[in-house]
Amino acid sequence: MSMSVNKEDISKKTRILLKVKLRVQTAVTLEIYQISSSCKVLLVTAV
């Protein structure tokens, strides 16, 4: 009994970790995109 509960618990944790990882990756990608676009704007306004 305890083994099956353990496996379920592990899979739940793995799913949560994957979701968090995905959110972090999306946030980082958006940050990089915003930074690069703002840098482009700065370059355009500087020229």
N, C-alpha and C positions, 0 to 999 in steps of 0.2 A: 504493500500500500504506500509506504513512505517513498519508495523509489519513483512511482508514477507521479506523485505529488511533486517530488523534487524536479522531475523532468518538465512538468508543466510550468513550474516556477522558473526554471532556467529559460524555457522558450519565451515566457512572458518578458523576462528581463532582457533577453536578446532582442525581442521585438521593440521594446521601449528604447533600448540602446540604438537600434537601427533608425528609429524615428528621430531620436535626438541627433544622431549623426547626419541624417538627411537635412534636418532643419538647420544645423550648423553650417553644412556645406552650402545650402541655399543662401543663408545669411551672408556668408563669406563671399560667395559669388556676387551677390547684389552689392556688397560693400566695394569689392574690387571694381565692379562695373561703374558704380557711382563715382569712385575715386578717379578712374581712368577717364570717364566722360568729363568730370570737372577739370581734370588736367588738360584735356583737349580744349575746353572752353578757355582756360587760362592761356594756353598757347595761342589760340585764335585771337583773344583780346590783346595779348602782348604784341602780336605782329600787326 
